């Protein structure tokens, strides 16, 4: 006998309660999802507005020094604007543009293949006696460059003699795969030296929009720079890595990770500011080739790059991600959400109105 006079729920009663909770969740969840999508839509528009303001400031400064108003390298247009955005790279990413972390990591790994360390012999600060280049390419130079997770690096750095006594068995992904280290033996070109792999240590942190490279001082007696690209495309990321390590400096490699959220009109240098032409589009590539000056079909020719949704019976690229619309920054500084038919390059009248100079 139940002395308290209370009884528990019966199974049918529990099932009714669970069904009611599930029904309420099914009703409420879409409202939360839509609210989040609206928030991302507003943030995306704000990003493009800031990009438009940066373009305006850049154009005004160019005019004051007699430079061509909109002269910009389209492949690196985001880098050209960073100085007018206080270095804020987040504005180049649409909040609705989801990126798979594994994909971003692989793209970053490919990006780092363009980065290398120049090694110089001589007294401190002497960069006249080049010895060799050390690529940050695990596949190419694993004999002299080790990629370590943070957990591996902790063991490596606490091992006496470091690489001399640390058994390296390849990179083993840690708890945070977006953060890892490169350690290298600077005398690899001379046969390996002491093989401590503790000369200049590089901490890598990868986000959706950039790679952060932070050097730490090791036991090297040589001098180093950090570079990206070759020949005419060569760019110094850090000109004195020892000094940068001691000062706690970080080199930033921006853009090109995963797919780009925004694409600039390929004929930007021929556009007149203040008109109603497409300047930047919420796109999947950094350059949107949509005018008569380029192959019109290059805009959407690769469906592996531009997967599509079926919207009211029409094939619409997935980058029209804000309630089946894409944000557009126009040359007059305005930002509008446009449907596919509004800006399609396949209609001559539309292409002439919005894309062509």
Buried (B, 14 or more C-beta within 10 A) or exposed (E): EEEEEEEEEEEEEEEEEEEEEEEEEEEEEEEEEEEEBEEBBEBBBBBBBBBBBBBBBBBEEBEEEEEEBBEBEBEBBBBBBBEBBEEEBBBBBBBBBEBEEEEBBEBBBEBBBBBBBBBBBBEEEEBEEEBBBBBBBBEEBEEBBBBBBBBBBEEBBEBEEBBEEBEBEEBEEBEEBBBBBBBBBBBBBEEBBBBBBBBBBBBBBBBBBBBBBBBBBBEBEBBBBBBBEEEEEEBEBBEBBBBBBEEEBBBBBBBBBBBBBBBBBBBBBEBEBEEEBBBBBBBBBBBBBBBBBBEBEBBBEEEEEBEBEEBEEEEBBEBBBBEBBBBBBBBBBEBBBBBBEBBBBEEEEBBEBBBBB
